[in-house]
Amino acid sequence: MKRIGNFITGNFKRMGLFFDRWLITPLTRIILKLMEFGKRLVKSFDTISGKKSTLLMVSLILAFLTFIVIDRESNIMIDQYAEILYDRPVSAVYNEELYVVEGLPKTVDITLIGQRRHIFLAKQSPSKSVSVDLTGLKPGNHKVTLKYTQQLKSLDYKLDPSQVTVTIYEKVSENRSLTYDVLHQESLDSKLYISNVEIDRTDVIIKGAQYKINQVASVKALLDVQNIPNPTAGDITVKDIPLVAYDNDGKILDVEIVPKTVTATVTITSPSKEIPVRVVPNGSLAFGKSIKSMETSLSKVTVYGSQEAIDEIQQLEVEIDVKGLDKDKEFNVTLKKPKGITELSSKTMTVKVIIDNSSSKEFENISVSSENLDSNLKVQALSEDDRQVTVVVKGSEEAINNITASDITAYIDLKNYGVGEYEVEVKVTGSDLKLSYTSKTKKVKVRISEK
């Protein structure tokens, strides 16, 4: 046992000597040398750091590093700048002679993303519009992608919308008759009138999708009077008059019209006529009063307008309200333009009404005539009392004495009456409107038969 113990103890001693010689002693020497080197390095650093040139160099290095970091961060911020270009036009590439495209937006918004200076240059330099290539697509619905070509490749862009669904139709064409509308005719001199418009063609060709062509109710040339320079009476040639297609509701349809514009010869006239002014008093005067006379500042007026209106009008009626009037009064009247009349030579007039005590007079054996009877029918009074009536005329004694039976008309209105026997109301008028006329016989009996 003692030998074994000595053997083990000897081995541990030999192992201890081995580690001490090859591991502990070399490591201790290395550590001591490092410590000596560190002391020399610290001493050298203290010496160097104490110099002003060293501090200045370190400051410059730190400032340079700080600039690099800040510049990198600012570039990152600049790169995130964005600007929107609104309402940029969209163009499509396809065979426009064969097809019609619907659903493609006219404009889109473009968002440019990149450095501010690059975006500024992009806005200043010319660039292509937004486009889509539909070449090779057949009729039907298609989802397509819009593209935008920008000369500066350093920018990114986004389109809104970037994809759309379009419908492609085969293009068809039809002939349609052409009419015209005159716009802003009220801007023409009130003494002038457009009497005729002659277009250089009577029909046009419309092109588009079949369903759109079927909706076209009319094609019109829109003649705008405001586009006629210095219009005067005579024939004027107007060029480049635009054409528009309408549906049954008057809405404009988006179809192609060939040609797009036409030329028209516009005939401007100035029809006029001098007609008398007739004052018509309305309402009942005070009891026992009548109109003795009416003095007017205007007896005639010249009217301007369409030739049809000029030919039809015979006098200008001016109404004044005399209800309850019991003494003389002067009226200031604004003249109103009848239908089809565009201008009057005078705009106003005065009417002085002279009041007198009322009297009456009877006119016997006034024949009763008929008006508005159908041309295929005839009328006959059933008795002698139905052929003639007595008319009571009321008004100023002077005015009554100035009229005769020939100035009085008694009649029955047979509009819308057919074959048969009827009792019809008698109406009376007279040439002097200052007087009132009443038939003592209110109704007469007549027989209507076929001719």
HELIX and SHEET records of a PDB file:
HELIX    1   1 LYS A    2  PHE A   19  1                                  18    
HELIX    2   2 ASP A   20  ILE A   24  3                                   5    
HELIX    3   3 THR A   25  SER A   49  1                                  25    
HELIX    4   4 LYS A   52  ASP A   79  1                                  28    
HELIX    5   5 ARG A  116  GLN A  124  1                                   9    
HELIX    6   6 GLN A  185  SER A  187  5                                   3    
HELIX    7   7 GLN A  210  GLN A  215  1                                   6    
HELIX    8   8 VAL A  225  ASN A  227  5                                   3    
HELIX    9   9 GLN A  307  GLU A  312  1                                   6    
HELIX   10  10 GLU A  384  ASP A  386  5                                   3    
HELIX   11  11 GLU A  397  ASN A  401  1                                   5    
HELIX   12  12 ALA A  405  ASP A  407  5                                   3    
SHEET    1   A 5 LYS A 147  TYR A 148  0                                        
SHEET    2   A 5 VAL A 130  ASP A 133 -1                                        
SHEET    3   A 5 ALA A  82  VAL A  93  1                                        
SHEET    4   A 5 THR A 107  ILE A 113 -1                                        
SHEET    5   A 5 ASP A 156  ASP A 160 -1                                        
SHEET    1   B 3 TYR A  99  GLU A 102  0                                        
SHEET    2   B 3 GLN A 163  GLU A 170 -1                                        
SHEET    3   B 3 GLY A 140  THR A 145 -1                                        
SHEET    1   C 7 TYR A 193  ILE A 199  0                                        
SHEET    2   C 7 THR A 261  THR A 269 -1                                        
SHEET    3   C 7 GLY A 234  TYR A 246 -1                                        
SHEET    4   C 7 SER A 218  ASP A 224 -1                                        
SHEET    5   C 7 VAL A 172  LEU A 183  1                                        
SHEET    6   C 7 ASP A 203  GLY A 208 -1                                        
SHEET    7   C 7 GLU A 256  VAL A 258 -1                                        
SHEET    1   D 4 LEU A 316  ASP A 321  0                                        
SHEET    2   D 4 SER A 272  ASN A 282  1                                        
SHEET    3   D 4 LYS A 300  GLY A 305 -1                                        
SHEET    4   D 4 ILE A 341  LEU A 344 -1                                        
SHEET    1   E 3 LYS A 289  THR A 296  0                                        
SHEET    2   E 3 THR A 348  GLU A 371 -1                                        
SHEET    3   E 3 LYS A 329  THR A 334 -1                                        
SHEET    1   F 4 LYS A 289  THR A 296  0                                        
SHEET    2   F 4 THR A 348  GLU A 371 -1                                        
SHEET    3   F 4 GLN A 388  SER A 396 -1                                        
SHEET    4   F 4 SER A 436  SER A 439 -1                                        
SHEET    1   G 4 LYS A 289  THR A 296  0                                        
SHEET    2   G 4 THR A 348  GLU A 371 -1                                        
SHEET    3   G 4 ILE A 408  ASP A 413  1                                        
SHEET    4   G 4 LYS A 427  GLY A 430 -1                                        
SHEET    1   H 3 LEU A 377  ALA A 381  0                                        
SHEET    2   H 3 LYS A 443  GLU A 450 -1                                        
SHEET    3   H 3 GLY A 420  GLU A 425 -1                                        
END                                                                             
